[in-house]
Amino acid sequence: MRKIKEFIIEKLILLCGVASIIFVVLILLFLLNEGLSLFKDIGPYEFVSGKKWYPISEPPQLGILPLICGSLLVTLGAAIISIPIGVACAVYIAEVAPSWIKDILKAGIELLAAIPSVVLGFIGMVTLSPLIKSVFNLPTGLTALSGSIMLAFMAMPTIVSIAEDALYAVPKSYKEGAFALGATHWQTIWRVILPAASPGILAAVMLGIGRVIGETMAVMMITGNAAKIPDGFLQPVRTLTATIAAEMGEAVVGSEHYFALFAIGLILFIISFIINLTADLFLHRKERR
Amino acid sequence: MVKFDVRNLSVRFGAFNALKGITIRVNANEILAIIGPSNSGKTTFLRTLNRMNELERAAIMSGTVELDGTPINAISAEALRKRVGMVFALPLPLPLSIFDNAAYGIRMHGGKSKQAVREAVEKALKQAYIWDEVKDRLGESAFKLSGGQQQRLCIARTLAVEPEVILFDEPCSGLDPISTAAIEEAMLKLKSVYTIVLVTNNVKQAARVGDRTAFFLMGDMVEIDKTDKIFTAPSDKRTGDYIMGKFG
């Protein structure tokens, strides 16, 4: 009797494990099927390097270079803002802050992670973009810069919490060894703790960037959604994700436009996959040590 | 000459009294061995001498500790730790090459040319009796060394910054007898230049290398005397019992 129970439980767990993998594979297959259908009509190179995205003109022009540029620009901006602040914040929490400040900061960061992205986008739209508009004297405040700043807020909790874990994981002995040689606190952080935690910090950065690149709602609300190649942070841009979200509802099923949106999804999938894989490699390198 | 003058030192971690009014003088160029069972305050005493206890938030200290007549609290912690080096129980190489490990402290304190750093590293590695074993593989990771070699590398790293005092915190607790012998030999040579305080769980090690030996028990110093005297005619019965292995 007990044996049967064990058997059933074991198989149920196995089923759950396998199911999640099957779903991922099915999603990937669907994505591949729909996305690759596009390339019967236009070449992949043409699709990726085309400078014009006019999906509803006749014939439709489906070049996603402006969208890729938009995504990259917003992500780059968010990375430039969030990585130094996030890592510095993690160092402060893990190494410097007295415990009561540490508690407050950690709670605050968790709270930041809990804000739904649509709320962040909304707040950005009504506060940040008018500010950017007046500071830089622009025709519109809905720019790549606004998107980058808002996305930096979203990447920060991921970066801080994972980098902080990496810093905590540095053996206390390294720290004591450095102190015993007469290192100052800062020298210890800069020359021992940060290098020792660097694989974990890199993973934190990659996962933060992964979050940014896949983010949709906030960027759709505050980047202006102009599908043209930007030449600076102060112009409206449109990202890959926002394009799918905005246009999927109106694309005719089975049309080139519809397939093109799936192809964009495929490209996003590949980008996220590469980022997660890189993060994973860094994390595992740390474990092997 | 008195190197460290410790008077009425008490250290408390929260509600736990780790040291209860210790008075000790450490003479220059001697090896002072400190023995005692675990939780007797030996390591706490050692970590007071280079202010490492301050890294624990809950530590509260009273009494005075003077190094060459200056209270150690009047010296910055970094400057003090440069003068008073420490070797830990477990070898703690940093995740760097052998050379970079040995050069770590010197580089951090700065102000030396590449050539000077190389010379200092070579000298330190020779003093720690590890030069011959590593001179052809200085670029390899320090983790590739055996435990005994790692510990001698850590001693070299401490020596390279040219301290005046070296604190050894059970330096051989994880090592085999041959590595232990190598480290003890190094200590005996080093005492001509350095003052050494050795905390050890190994009573025989104290007998082999200590000029004087102090016996700690439950945060008190029971007895301090010439090592020969402690081991042949201790004045306190508890010292004798501990050395004989009746408790501990």
Interface residues (C-beta under 8 A of the other chain):
Chain A: S99 S173 Y174 E176 G177 A178 F179 A180 L181 G182 A183 T184 Q187 R191 V192 P195 A196 R289
Chain B: N50 M52 L55 R57 E78 A79 L80 R81 K82 G85 M86 F88 L90 L92 L94 P95 Y104 G105 M108 H109 C154 R157 T158 V161
